[in-house]
Amino acid sequence: MLVLYFSGTGNTRYLAEAFARQMQAPCHSIEEPLNFRRLLEEHNPIAVCYPIYCSGIPRLMRQFAAAHRQQFLGKQVIIFCTQMLFSGDGARAFTDLFPDSWFTPICGEHFFLPGNLCNVLPRWTYGPLLQRWERRRLWKKLVRTCDGLLSGHPPLRGFHPLSRRLGQWQRNYLPAAESRASSGVMVNSDCTGCGACVRSCPVGNLKKEGDFILPQDSCMFCYRCVNLCPKRAITVAYRKPVVSQYKGPLP
């Protein structure tokens, strides 16, 4: 087994690494400079983990799937998504990136963790109390999922026709949300030009020129820069000031 993931601010990394430990499998971020073609060819099944955006799949994971389509052919695939509230068919949506019957989805599950829109959501929705509760809930579901995989009766969440309809309804808003975020990065005067956002951006949307950070209009809405900026000087799409930040699940 091979576990691959994309994570914006740590939720999906936490899930992927926890699952990999339970299953004693190697685990890698798709951002790592690795030969993923070789890794995918050498392993079966493949576990794919990603956060869900408007019931849709993050752009970087979509690009990864397109670039490695041939390596997924005939594989058994486990699909996990992390979400704050509801996605409908968040796990099943990954199969839409491939032709029909390209691979066999043997397990699909949705895991709840706090959202990272730190200047949009109330602080309590990603505070320590809720984080601990969500983490306990995640572990209970993860143990059940692993037991199901090992016993041959894994869950297949999100594959019901009703789930698909609900997911598609939410995905109708994804293009507009991505378009708004793409050119919606704003860096205010509190920025010191430290470059933390430049180094952490998964799509190279931020460039440093002198003491200034310049957006390149290709933001994918992962909110990593908003949550990591030491001066809370960045916003994406929403202009509400960043009062607190979500840096991923508590240890």
ABEGO torsion letter per residue (X at the ends): XBBBBBBAAGAAAAAAAAAAAAAGBBBBBAABBBBAAAAAAABOBBBBBBBBBGGBBBAAAAAAAAAAAAAABGBBBBBBBBBAABAGAAAAAAAAABBBGABBBABBBBBBBBBABAAABBAAAABAAAAAAAAAAAAAAAAAAAAAAAAGBBBBBGABAAAAAAAAAAAAAAAAAAAAAAAABBBBAABAGAGAAAAABAAGABBBBEABBBBAGABAGAGAAAAABAAGABBBGBABBBABBBAEBBX
